[in-house]
Amino acid sequence: MRKRPLRNDSRAKVEQIVDGTSRLLEHHALRDITIIMVAKEAGVARTTIYDFFPTPFAIFQVIARDHVTRSWNWIHAEIAKADPQSLDALIDASVDAASRYFNGNGAARKTLFGSGALELHVIESDWDLMSARMYRDFMQPAWPVEAFSTADPFRTMGILMSAIYSTSVRRWDAITSEMADEARLVSRAYIAMREQTWGMNSL
C-alpha cells in the first residue's frame, strides 16, 4: 500500500477495496483478479484504487498480513478448546484447526499459501514464527535449545507445515485430508528425529 497517512474517509475506502478483493478471492485465482474486477466488486472507481494500491498484488499483501494475525487467533482458540494433553495431540489439534480455517477462507488460503511470489512468502514466514509461538503457548518441552531460536524444532515444524499447506493449496486450492495427514506425519517424524539426538521422547 502507498505510504502516507490515511484520513478516516481514506481508511474506509481502503477497507472497501480490501473487502471487495477478499470476496473475489473466494471464487477466483490471484492471477485472474484485475483492478477492473476489484473496482466493480468494491463499488469504487479504478482511480480510487490506484490512489492506494498500484496493483492487485499490493492488495493481496494487505490481506495476507491481516490473515497472519487472524489465523493465529482463530487456530489458537480452537486448540485451546481441544485441550491437548500431549505433543502428539497438539500436532493433531493444530493441523485440524489450520485445515478448517484455511479451507473455509479463500482469501487467507490463496494469499498466504497459494502464491509463489517472494513478497507473500516473506509474510508466510511470519505465520511460521507465530505457529511456533502457538505451540510454545500450549507446551514447553525441556529441549536443550532456546525457544523461538532457529534451533527451536517448533519453528522448523511451522516451516514444514507451511510448505505442505502451500503445495496442497497450489495443486488443489485446499488443504486436502491427505496433505493434512502428511503434515502430521512429517511433524512427528521431525520431532522424533530431533529428540533422538537428545535422548528424549515427547510424543
PyMOL CGO cylinders between C-alpha atoms (Angstrom):
from pymol import cmd
from pymol.cgo import CYLINDER

trace = [
    CYLINDER, 0.00, 0.00, 0.00, 1.20, 3.52, -0.70, 0.3, 1, 1, 1, 1, 1, 1,
    CYLINDER, 1.20, 3.52, -0.70, 2.98, 5.01, 2.33, 0.3, 1, 1, 1, 1, 1, 1,
    CYLINDER, 2.98, 5.01, 2.33, 1.10, 8.07, 3.54, 0.3, 1, 1, 1, 1, 1, 1,
    CYLINDER, 1.10, 8.07, 3.54, -1.16, 8.94, 6.48, 0.3, 1, 1, 1, 1, 1, 1,
    CYLINDER, -1.16, 8.94, 6.48, -4.79, 7.97, 5.93, 0.3, 1, 1, 1, 1, 1, 1,
    CYLINDER, -4.79, 7.97, 5.93, -7.78, 10.11, 6.85, 0.3, 1, 1, 1, 1, 1, 1,
    CYLINDER, -7.78, 10.11, 6.85, -10.89, 8.37, 8.16, 0.3, 1, 1, 1, 1, 1, 1,
    CYLINDER, -10.89, 8.37, 8.16, -12.59, 8.53, 4.77, 0.3, 1, 1, 1, 1, 1, 1,
    CYLINDER, -12.59, 8.53, 4.77, -9.46, 7.11, 3.14, 0.3, 1, 1, 1, 1, 1, 1,
    CYLINDER, -9.46, 7.11, 3.14, -9.35, 4.23, 5.65, 0.3, 1, 1, 1, 1, 1, 1,
    CYLINDER, -9.35, 4.23, 5.65, -12.96, 3.45, 4.79, 0.3, 1, 1, 1, 1, 1, 1,
    CYLINDER, -12.96, 3.45, 4.79, -12.08, 3.33, 1.08, 0.3, 1, 1, 1, 1, 1, 1,
    CYLINDER, -12.08, 3.33, 1.08, -9.11, 1.04, 1.74, 0.3, 1, 1, 1, 1, 1, 1,
    CYLINDER, -9.11, 1.04, 1.74, -11.32, -1.31, 3.77, 0.3, 1, 1, 1, 1, 1, 1,
    CYLINDER, -11.32, -1.31, 3.77, -13.90, -1.26, 0.98, 0.3, 1, 1, 1, 1, 1, 1,
    CYLINDER, -13.90, -1.26, 0.98, -11.23, -2.21, -1.57, 0.3, 1, 1, 1, 1, 1, 1,
    CYLINDER, -11.23, -2.21, -1.57, -9.72, -4.93, 0.64, 0.3, 1, 1, 1, 1, 1, 1,
    CYLINDER, -9.72, -4.93, 0.64, -13.13, -6.40, 1.47, 0.3, 1, 1, 1, 1, 1, 1,
    CYLINDER, -13.13, -6.40, 1.47, -14.11, -6.45, -2.20, 0.3, 1, 1, 1, 1, 1, 1,
    CYLINDER, -14.11, -6.45, -2.20, -10.87, -8.17, -3.16, 0.3, 1, 1, 1, 1, 1, 1,
    CYLINDER, -10.87, -8.17, -3.16, -11.36, -10.73, -0.38, 0.3, 1, 1, 1, 1, 1, 1,
    CYLINDER, -11.36, -10.73, -0.38, -14.77, -11.59, -1.80, 0.3, 1, 1, 1, 1, 1, 1,
    CYLINDER, -14.77, -11.59, -1.80, -13.28, -12.05, -5.26, 0.3, 1, 1, 1, 1, 1, 1,
    CYLINDER, -13.28, -12.05, -5.26, -10.67, -14.42, -3.84, 0.3, 1, 1, 1, 1, 1, 1,
    CYLINDER, -10.67, -14.42, -3.84, -13.40, -16.80, -2.73, 0.3, 1, 1, 1, 1, 1, 1,
    CYLINDER, -13.40, -16.80, -2.73, -14.10, -17.60, -6.39, 0.3, 1, 1, 1, 1, 1, 1,
    CYLINDER, -14.10, -17.60, -6.39, -11.06, -16.50, -8.41, 0.3, 1, 1, 1, 1, 1, 1,
    CYLINDER, -11.06, -16.50, -8.41, -7.34, -17.28, -8.52, 0.3, 1, 1, 1, 1, 1, 1,
    CYLINDER, -7.34, -17.28, -8.52, -4.93, -14.47, -7.62, 0.3, 1, 1, 1, 1, 1, 1,
    CYLINDER, -4.93, -14.47, -7.62, -3.59, -14.31, -11.17, 0.3, 1, 1, 1, 1, 1, 1,
    CYLINDER, -3.59, -14.31, -11.17, -7.09, -13.72, -12.59, 0.3, 1, 1, 1, 1, 1, 1,
    CYLINDER, -7.09, -13.72, -12.59, -8.02, -10.73, -10.45, 0.3, 1, 1, 1, 1, 1, 1,
    CYLINDER, -8.02, -10.73, -10.45, -7.68, -7.32, -12.10, 0.3, 1, 1, 1, 1, 1, 1,
    CYLINDER, -7.68, -7.32, -12.10, -8.12, -3.75, -10.92, 0.3, 1, 1, 1, 1, 1, 1,
    CYLINDER, -8.12, -3.75, -10.92, -11.28, -3.56, -13.05, 0.3, 1, 1, 1, 1, 1, 1,
    CYLINDER, -11.28, -3.56, -13.05, -12.75, -6.56, -11.20, 0.3, 1, 1, 1, 1, 1, 1,
    CYLINDER, -12.75, -6.56, -11.20, -11.82, -5.08, -7.83, 0.3, 1, 1, 1, 1, 1, 1,
    CYLINDER, -11.82, -5.08, -7.83, -13.37, -1.72, -8.72, 0.3, 1, 1, 1, 1, 1, 1,
    CYLINDER, -13.37, -1.72, -8.72, -16.64, -3.36, -9.73, 0.3, 1, 1, 1, 1, 1, 1,
    CYLINDER, -16.64, -3.36, -9.73, -16.80, -5.65, -6.67, 0.3, 1, 1, 1, 1, 1, 1,
    CYLINDER, -16.80, -5.65, -6.67, -15.82, -2.91, -4.21, 0.3, 1, 1, 1, 1, 1, 1,
    CYLINDER, -15.82, -2.91, -4.21, -18.05, -0.28, -5.80, 0.3, 1, 1, 1, 1, 1, 1,
    CYLINDER, -18.05, -0.28, -5.80, -15.27, 2.27, -6.28, 0.3, 1, 1, 1, 1, 1, 1,
    CYLINDER, -15.27, 2.27, -6.28, -13.60, 3.93, -9.26, 0.3, 1, 1, 1, 1, 1, 1,
    CYLINDER, -13.60, 3.93, -9.26, -10.38, 2.47, -10.63, 0.3, 1, 1, 1, 1, 1, 1,
    CYLINDER, -10.38, 2.47, -10.63, -8.65, 5.78, -9.97, 0.3, 1, 1, 1, 1, 1, 1,
    CYLINDER, -8.65, 5.78, -9.97, -9.61, 5.47, -6.30, 0.3, 1, 1, 1, 1, 1, 1,
    CYLINDER, -9.61, 5.47, -6.30, -7.90, 2.07, -6.10, 0.3, 1, 1, 1, 1, 1, 1,
    CYLINDER, -7.90, 2.07, -6.10, -4.75, 3.48, -7.70, 0.3, 1, 1, 1, 1, 1, 1,
    CYLINDER, -4.75, 3.48, -7.70, -4.69, 6.19, -5.04, 0.3, 1, 1, 1, 1, 1, 1,
    CYLINDER, -4.69, 6.19, -5.04, -3.82, 3.45, -2.53, 0.3, 1, 1, 1, 1, 1, 1,
    CYLINDER, -3.82, 3.45, -2.53, -2.69, 0.35, -4.44, 0.3, 1, 1, 1, 1, 1, 1,
    CYLINDER, -2.69, 0.35, -4.44, -0.58, 0.27, -7.63, 0.3, 1, 1, 1, 1, 1, 1,
    CYLINDER, -0.58, 0.27, -7.63, -1.52, -3.35, -8.43, 0.3, 1, 1, 1, 1, 1, 1,
    CYLINDER, -1.52, -3.35, -8.43, -3.87, -6.10, -7.22, 0.3, 1, 1, 1, 1, 1, 1,
    CYLINDER, -3.87, -6.10, -7.22, -0.81, -7.76, -5.70, 0.3, 1, 1, 1, 1, 1, 1,
    CYLINDER, -0.81, -7.76, -5.70, -0.42, -4.84, -3.29, 0.3, 1, 1, 1, 1, 1, 1,
    CYLINDER, -0.42, -4.84, -3.29, -3.96, -5.52, -2.07, 0.3, 1, 1, 1, 1, 1, 1,
    CYLINDER, -3.96, -5.52, -2.07, -3.13, -9.22, -1.65, 0.3, 1, 1, 1, 1, 1, 1,
    CYLINDER, -3.13, -9.22, -1.65, -0.23, -8.25, 0.62, 0.3, 1, 1, 1, 1, 1, 1,
    CYLINDER, -0.23, -8.25, 0.62, -2.56, -6.34, 2.95, 0.3, 1, 1, 1, 1, 1, 1,
    CYLINDER, -2.56, -6.34, 2.95, -4.98, -9.27, 3.05, 0.3, 1, 1, 1, 1, 1, 1,
    CYLINDER, -4.98, -9.27, 3.05, -2.18, -11.76, 3.72, 0.3, 1, 1, 1, 1, 1, 1,
    CYLINDER, -2.18, -11.76, 3.72, -0.76, -9.74, 6.61, 0.3, 1, 1, 1, 1, 1, 1,
    CYLINDER, -0.76, -9.74, 6.61, -4.20, -9.41, 8.15, 0.3, 1, 1, 1, 1, 1, 1,
    CYLINDER, -4.20, -9.41, 8.15, -4.76, -13.16, 7.99, 0.3, 1, 1, 1, 1, 1, 1,
    CYLINDER, -4.76, -13.16, 7.99, -1.45, -13.95, 9.66, 0.3, 1, 1, 1, 1, 1, 1,
    CYLINDER, -1.45, -13.95, 9.66, -2.92, -12.50, 12.85, 0.3, 1, 1, 1, 1, 1, 1,
    CYLINDER, -2.92, -12.50, 12.85, -6.49, -13.63, 12.26, 0.3, 1, 1, 1, 1, 1, 1,
    CYLINDER, -6.49, -13.63, 12.26, -5.50, -17.22, 11.56, 0.3, 1, 1, 1, 1, 1, 1,
    CYLINDER, -5.50, -17.22, 11.56, -3.24, -17.34, 14.62, 0.3, 1, 1, 1, 1, 1, 1,
    CYLINDER, -3.24, -17.34, 14.62, -6.01, -16.07, 16.91, 0.3, 1, 1, 1, 1, 1, 1,
    CYLINDER, -6.01, -16.07, 16.91, -8.61, -18.46, 15.50, 0.3, 1, 1, 1, 1, 1, 1,
    CYLINDER, -8.61, -18.46, 15.50, -6.39, -21.55, 15.46, 0.3, 1, 1, 1, 1, 1, 1,
    CYLINDER, -6.39, -21.55, 15.46, -5.09, -20.75, 18.94, 0.3, 1, 1, 1, 1, 1, 1,
    CYLINDER, -5.09, -20.75, 18.94, -8.66, -20.59, 20.26, 0.3, 1, 1, 1, 1, 1, 1,
    CYLINDER, -8.66, -20.59, 20.26, -9.59, -23.87, 18.56, 0.3, 1, 1, 1, 1, 1, 1,
    CYLINDER, -9.59, -23.87, 18.56, -6.57, -25.64, 20.05, 0.3, 1, 1, 1, 1, 1, 1,
    CYLINDER, -6.57, -25.64, 20.05, -7.50, -24.31, 23.49, 0.3, 1, 1, 1, 1, 1, 1,
    CYLINDER, -7.50, -24.31, 23.49, -10.96, -25.85, 23.09, 0.3, 1, 1, 1, 1, 1, 1,
    CYLINDER, -10.96, -25.85, 23.09, -9.39, -29.20, 22.16, 0.3, 1, 1, 1, 1, 1, 1,
    CYLINDER, -9.39, -29.20, 22.16, -7.21, -29.01, 25.31, 0.3, 1, 1, 1, 1, 1, 1,
    CYLINDER, -7.21, -29.01, 25.31, -4.41, -31.28, 24.03, 0.3, 1, 1, 1, 1, 1, 1,
    CYLINDER, -4.41, -31.28, 24.03, -2.56, -33.12, 26.79, 0.3, 1, 1, 1, 1, 1, 1,
    CYLINDER, -2.56, -33.12, 26.79, 0.43, -34.26, 24.76, 0.3, 1, 1, 1, 1, 1, 1,
    CYLINDER, 0.43, -34.26, 24.76, 2.60, -33.03, 21.91, 0.3, 1, 1, 1, 1, 1, 1,
    CYLINDER, 2.60, -33.03, 21.91, 1.06, -35.71, 19.71, 0.3, 1, 1, 1, 1, 1, 1,
    CYLINDER, 1.06, -35.71, 19.71, -2.44, -34.38, 20.44, 0.3, 1, 1, 1, 1, 1, 1,
    CYLINDER, -2.44, -34.38, 20.44, -1.23, -30.80, 19.98, 0.3, 1, 1, 1, 1, 1, 1,
    CYLINDER, -1.23, -30.80, 19.98, 0.01, -31.57, 16.46, 0.3, 1, 1, 1, 1, 1, 1,
    CYLINDER, 0.01, -31.57, 16.46, -3.37, -33.12, 15.61, 0.3, 1, 1, 1, 1, 1, 1,
    CYLINDER, -3.37, -33.12, 15.61, -5.29, -30.16, 17.02, 0.3, 1, 1, 1, 1, 1, 1,
    CYLINDER, -5.29, -30.16, 17.02, -3.09, -27.66, 15.17, 0.3, 1, 1, 1, 1, 1, 1,
    CYLINDER, -3.09, -27.66, 15.17, -3.41, -29.37, 11.78, 0.3, 1, 1, 1, 1, 1, 1,
    CYLINDER, -3.41, -29.37, 11.78, -7.17, -29.85, 12.21, 0.3, 1, 1, 1, 1, 1, 1,
    CYLINDER, -7.17, -29.85, 12.21, -7.71, -26.20, 13.13, 0.3, 1, 1, 1, 1, 1, 1,
    CYLINDER, -7.71, -26.20, 13.13, -5.48, -24.88, 10.33, 0.3, 1, 1, 1, 1, 1, 1,
    CYLINDER, -5.48, -24.88, 10.33, -7.29, -27.04, 7.78, 0.3, 1, 1, 1, 1, 1, 1,
    CYLINDER, -7.29, -27.04, 7.78, -10.68, -25.72, 8.90, 0.3, 1, 1, 1, 1, 1, 1,
    CYLINDER, -10.68, -25.72, 8.90, -9.58, -22.09, 8.91, 0.3, 1, 1, 1, 1, 1, 1,
    CYLINDER, -9.58, -22.09, 8.91, -7.87, -22.01, 5.53, 0.3, 1, 1, 1, 1, 1, 1,
    CYLINDER, -7.87, -22.01, 5.53, -10.31, -24.30, 3.74, 0.3, 1, 1, 1, 1, 1, 1,
    CYLINDER, -10.31, -24.30, 3.74, -13.12, -22.04, 4.93, 0.3, 1, 1, 1, 1, 1, 1,
    CYLINDER, -13.12, -22.04, 4.93, -11.43, -18.80, 3.88, 0.3, 1, 1, 1, 1, 1, 1,
    CYLINDER, -11.43, -18.80, 3.88, -10.37, -18.40, 0.27, 0.3, 1, 1, 1, 1, 1, 1,
    CYLINDER, -10.37, -18.40, 0.27, -8.70, -15.02, 0.78, 0.3, 1, 1, 1, 1, 1, 1,
    CYLINDER, -8.70, -15.02, 0.78, -6.48, -16.35, 3.57, 0.3, 1, 1, 1, 1, 1, 1,
    CYLINDER, -6.48, -16.35, 3.57, -5.73, -19.61, 1.77, 0.3, 1, 1, 1, 1, 1, 1,
    CYLINDER, -5.73, -19.61, 1.77, -4.78, -18.04, -1.54, 0.3, 1, 1, 1, 1, 1, 1,
    CYLINDER, -4.78, -18.04, -1.54, -2.77, -15.07, -0.29, 0.3, 1, 1, 1, 1, 1, 1,
    CYLINDER, -2.77, -15.07, -0.29, -0.80, -16.98, 2.36, 0.3, 1, 1, 1, 1, 1, 1,
    CYLINDER, -0.80, -16.98, 2.36, -0.34, -20.33, 0.62, 0.3, 1, 1, 1, 1, 1, 1,
    CYLINDER, -0.34, -20.33, 0.62, -1.46, -20.00, -2.98, 0.3, 1, 1, 1, 1, 1, 1,
    CYLINDER, -1.46, -20.00, -2.98, 1.18, -17.67, -4.42, 0.3, 1, 1, 1, 1, 1, 1,
    CYLINDER, 1.18, -17.67, -4.42, 4.75, -18.28, -5.47, 0.3, 1, 1, 1, 1, 1, 1,
    CYLINDER, 4.75, -18.28, -5.47, 5.57, -14.59, -5.11, 0.3, 1, 1, 1, 1, 1, 1,
    CYLINDER, 5.57, -14.59, -5.11, 8.54, -13.81, -2.89, 0.3, 1, 1, 1, 1, 1, 1,
    CYLINDER, 8.54, -13.81, -2.89, 6.80, -10.96, -1.08, 0.3, 1, 1, 1, 1, 1, 1,
    CYLINDER, 6.80, -10.96, -1.08, 3.99, -13.23, 0.08, 0.3, 1, 1, 1, 1, 1, 1,
    CYLINDER, 3.99, -13.23, 0.08, 6.50, -15.89, 1.14, 0.3, 1, 1, 1, 1, 1, 1,
    CYLINDER, 6.50, -15.89, 1.14, 8.01, -13.29, 3.49, 0.3, 1, 1, 1, 1, 1, 1,
    CYLINDER, 8.01, -13.29, 3.49, 4.58, -12.80, 5.02, 0.3, 1, 1, 1, 1, 1, 1,
    CYLINDER, 4.58, -12.80, 5.02, 4.13, -16.57, 5.17, 0.3, 1, 1, 1, 1, 1, 1,
    CYLINDER, 4.13, -16.57, 5.17, 7.33, -16.78, 7.23, 0.3, 1, 1, 1, 1, 1, 1,
    CYLINDER, 7.33, -16.78, 7.23, 5.65, -14.52, 9.80, 0.3, 1, 1, 1, 1, 1, 1,
    CYLINDER, 5.65, -14.52, 9.80, 2.98, -17.20, 10.07, 0.3, 1, 1, 1, 1, 1, 1,
    CYLINDER, 2.98, -17.20, 10.07, 5.71, -19.81, 10.66, 0.3, 1, 1, 1, 1, 1, 1,
    CYLINDER, 5.71, -19.81, 10.66, 7.02, -17.87, 13.66, 0.3, 1, 1, 1, 1, 1, 1,
    CYLINDER, 7.02, -17.87, 13.66, 3.53, -17.35, 15.03, 0.3, 1, 1, 1, 1, 1, 1,
    CYLINDER, 3.53, -17.35, 15.03, 2.95, -21.10, 14.70, 0.3, 1, 1, 1, 1, 1, 1,
    CYLINDER, 2.95, -21.10, 14.70, 5.99, -21.69, 16.89, 0.3, 1, 1, 1, 1, 1, 1,
    CYLINDER, 5.99, -21.69, 16.89, 4.65, -19.23, 19.45, 0.3, 1, 1, 1, 1, 1, 1,
    CYLINDER, 4.65, -19.23, 19.45, 1.32, -21.04, 19.43, 0.3, 1, 1, 1, 1, 1, 1,
    CYLINDER, 1.32, -21.04, 19.43, 2.95, -24.40, 20.11, 0.3, 1, 1, 1, 1, 1, 1,
    CYLINDER, 2.95, -24.40, 20.11, 5.01, -22.84, 22.89, 0.3, 1, 1, 1, 1, 1, 1,
    CYLINDER, 5.01, -22.84, 22.89, 1.84, -21.44, 24.47, 0.3, 1, 1, 1, 1, 1, 1,
    CYLINDER, 1.84, -21.44, 24.47, 0.46, -24.94, 24.91, 0.3, 1, 1, 1, 1, 1, 1,
    CYLINDER, 0.46, -24.94, 24.91, 3.64, -26.88, 25.60, 0.3, 1, 1, 1, 1, 1, 1,
    CYLINDER, 3.64, -26.88, 25.60, 7.14, -26.12, 26.84, 0.3, 1, 1, 1, 1, 1, 1,
    CYLINDER, 7.14, -26.12, 26.84, 9.19, -29.29, 26.28, 0.3, 1, 1, 1, 1, 1, 1,
    CYLINDER, 9.19, -29.29, 26.28, 12.53, -29.46, 28.06, 0.3, 1, 1, 1, 1, 1, 1,
    CYLINDER, 12.53, -29.46, 28.06, 14.52, -29.23, 24.85, 0.3, 1, 1, 1, 1, 1, 1,
    CYLINDER, 14.52, -29.23, 24.85, 18.15, -28.05, 25.12, 0.3, 1, 1, 1, 1, 1, 1,
    CYLINDER, 18.15, -28.05, 25.12, 17.51, -25.13, 22.73, 0.3, 1, 1, 1, 1, 1, 1,
    CYLINDER, 17.51, -25.13, 22.73, 16.42, -21.55, 23.11, 0.3, 1, 1, 1, 1, 1, 1,
    CYLINDER, 16.42, -21.55, 23.11, 12.71, -21.06, 22.49, 0.3, 1, 1, 1, 1, 1, 1,
    CYLINDER, 12.71, -21.06, 22.49, 11.95, -19.37, 19.13, 0.3, 1, 1, 1, 1, 1, 1,
    CYLINDER, 11.95, -19.37, 19.13, 15.60, -19.58, 18.07, 0.3, 1, 1, 1, 1, 1, 1,
    CYLINDER, 15.60, -19.58, 18.07, 16.50, -21.05, 14.68, 0.3, 1, 1, 1, 1, 1, 1,
    CYLINDER, 16.50, -21.05, 14.68, 17.24, -24.29, 16.57, 0.3, 1, 1, 1, 1, 1, 1,
    CYLINDER, 17.24, -24.29, 16.57, 13.73, -24.48, 18.06, 0.3, 1, 1, 1, 1, 1, 1,
    CYLINDER, 13.73, -24.48, 18.06, 12.01, -27.51, 16.45, 0.3, 1, 1, 1, 1, 1, 1,
    CYLINDER, 12.01, -27.51, 16.45, 8.65, -25.74, 16.65, 0.3, 1, 1, 1, 1, 1, 1,
    CYLINDER, 8.65, -25.74, 16.65, 9.91, -23.08, 14.23, 0.3, 1, 1, 1, 1, 1, 1,
    CYLINDER, 9.91, -23.08, 14.23, 11.04, -25.73, 11.77, 0.3, 1, 1, 1, 1, 1, 1,
    CYLINDER, 11.04, -25.73, 11.77, 7.71, -27.52, 12.18, 0.3, 1, 1, 1, 1, 1, 1,
    CYLINDER, 7.71, -27.52, 12.18, 5.97, -24.30, 11.17, 0.3, 1, 1, 1, 1, 1, 1,
    CYLINDER, 5.97, -24.30, 11.17, 8.10, -24.09, 8.02, 0.3, 1, 1, 1, 1, 1, 1,
    CYLINDER, 8.10, -24.09, 8.02, 7.44, -27.74, 7.16, 0.3, 1, 1, 1, 1, 1, 1,
    CYLINDER, 7.44, -27.74, 7.16, 3.70, -27.37, 7.67, 0.3, 1, 1, 1, 1, 1, 1,
    CYLINDER, 3.70, -27.37, 7.67, 3.63, -24.18, 5.59, 0.3, 1, 1, 1, 1, 1, 1,
    CYLINDER, 3.63, -24.18, 5.59, 5.42, -25.96, 2.74, 0.3, 1, 1, 1, 1, 1, 1,
    CYLINDER, 5.42, -25.96, 2.74, 2.92, -28.82, 2.80, 0.3, 1, 1, 1, 1, 1, 1,
    CYLINDER, 2.92, -28.82, 2.80, -0.07, -26.47, 3.01, 0.3, 1, 1, 1, 1, 1, 1,
    CYLINDER, -0.07, -26.47, 3.01, 1.32, -24.37, 0.14, 0.3, 1, 1, 1, 1, 1, 1,
    CYLINDER, 1.32, -24.37, 0.14, 1.81, -27.44, -2.05, 0.3, 1, 1, 1, 1, 1, 1,
    CYLINDER, 1.81, -27.44, -2.05, -1.73, -28.59, -1.35, 0.3, 1, 1, 1, 1, 1, 1,
    CYLINDER, -1.73, -28.59, -1.35, -3.31, -25.19, -1.99, 0.3, 1, 1, 1, 1, 1, 1,
    CYLINDER, -3.31, -25.19, -1.99, -1.43, -24.64, -5.26, 0.3, 1, 1, 1, 1, 1, 1,
    CYLINDER, -1.43, -24.64, -5.26, -2.43, -28.05, -6.57, 0.3, 1, 1, 1, 1, 1, 1,
    CYLINDER, -2.43, -28.05, -6.57, -5.97, -28.42, -5.26, 0.3, 1, 1, 1, 1, 1, 1,
    CYLINDER, -5.97, -28.42, -5.26, -6.95, -25.00, -3.85, 0.3, 1, 1, 1, 1, 1, 1,
    CYLINDER, -6.95, -25.00, -3.85, -7.44, -26.62, -0.45, 0.3, 1, 1, 1, 1, 1, 1,
    CYLINDER, -7.44, -26.62, -0.45, -5.57, -28.33, 2.36, 0.3, 1, 1, 1, 1, 1, 1,
    CYLINDER, -5.57, -28.33, 2.36, -6.74, -31.82, 1.50, 0.3, 1, 1, 1, 1, 1, 1,
    CYLINDER, -6.74, -31.82, 1.50, -7.19, -34.51, 4.13, 0.3, 1, 1, 1, 1, 1, 1,
    CYLINDER, -7.19, -34.51, 4.13, -4.30, -36.43, 2.57, 0.3, 1, 1, 1, 1, 1, 1,
    CYLINDER, -4.30, -36.43, 2.57, -1.97, -33.43, 2.81, 0.3, 1, 1, 1, 1, 1, 1,
    CYLINDER, -1.97, -33.43, 2.81, -3.15, -32.69, 6.35, 0.3, 1, 1, 1, 1, 1, 1,
    CYLINDER, -3.15, -32.69, 6.35, -2.17, -36.25, 7.26, 0.3, 1, 1, 1, 1, 1, 1,
    CYLINDER, -2.17, -36.25, 7.26, 1.18, -35.63, 5.56, 0.3, 1, 1, 1, 1, 1, 1,
    CYLINDER, 1.18, -35.63, 5.56, 1.69, -32.55, 7.75, 0.3, 1, 1, 1, 1, 1, 1,
    CYLINDER, 1.69, -32.55, 7.75, 1.03, -34.65, 10.86, 0.3, 1, 1, 1, 1, 1, 1,
    CYLINDER, 1.03, -34.65, 10.86, 3.38, -37.40, 9.71, 0.3, 1, 1, 1, 1, 1, 1,
    CYLINDER, 3.38, -37.40, 9.71, 6.22, -35.04, 8.78, 0.3, 1, 1, 1, 1, 1, 1,
    CYLINDER, 6.22, -35.04, 8.78, 5.87, -33.06, 12.01, 0.3, 1, 1, 1, 1, 1, 1,
    CYLINDER, 5.87, -33.06, 12.01, 6.01, -36.18, 14.18, 0.3, 1, 1, 1, 1, 1, 1,
    CYLINDER, 6.01, -36.18, 14.18, 8.93, -37.62, 12.22, 0.3, 1, 1, 1, 1, 1, 1,
    CYLINDER, 8.93, -37.62, 12.22, 10.87, -34.37, 12.51, 0.3, 1, 1, 1, 1, 1, 1,
    CYLINDER, 10.87, -34.37, 12.51, 10.31, -34.06, 16.27, 0.3, 1, 1, 1, 1, 1, 1,
    CYLINDER, 10.31, -34.06, 16.27, 11.23, -37.71, 16.79, 0.3, 1, 1, 1, 1, 1, 1,
    CYLINDER, 11.23, -37.71, 16.79, 14.44, -37.24, 14.79, 0.3, 1, 1, 1, 1, 1, 1,
    CYLINDER, 14.44, -37.24, 14.79, 15.45, -34.15, 16.77, 0.3, 1, 1, 1, 1, 1, 1,
    CYLINDER, 15.45, -34.15, 16.77, 14.63, -35.73, 20.12, 0.3, 1, 1, 1, 1, 1, 1,
    CYLINDER, 14.63, -35.73, 20.12, 16.55, -38.88, 19.29, 0.3, 1, 1, 1, 1, 1, 1,
    CYLINDER, 16.55, -38.88, 19.29, 19.73, -36.81, 19.37, 0.3, 1, 1, 1, 1, 1, 1,
    CYLINDER, 19.73, -36.81, 19.37, 18.79, -35.56, 22.85, 0.3, 1, 1, 1, 1, 1, 1,
    CYLINDER, 18.79, -35.56, 22.85, 17.67, -38.92, 24.25, 0.3, 1, 1, 1, 1, 1, 1,
    CYLINDER, 17.67, -38.92, 24.25, 14.12, -37.63, 24.76, 0.3, 1, 1, 1, 1, 1, 1,
    CYLINDER, 14.12, -37.63, 24.76, 10.60, -38.61, 23.74, 0.3, 1, 1, 1, 1, 1, 1,
    CYLINDER, 10.60, -38.61, 23.74, 7.83, -36.02, 23.98, 0.3, 1, 1, 1, 1, 1, 1,
    CYLINDER, 7.83, -36.02, 23.98, 5.43, -37.70, 21.54, 0.3, 1, 1, 1, 1, 1, 1,
]
cmd.load_cgo(trace, "trace")
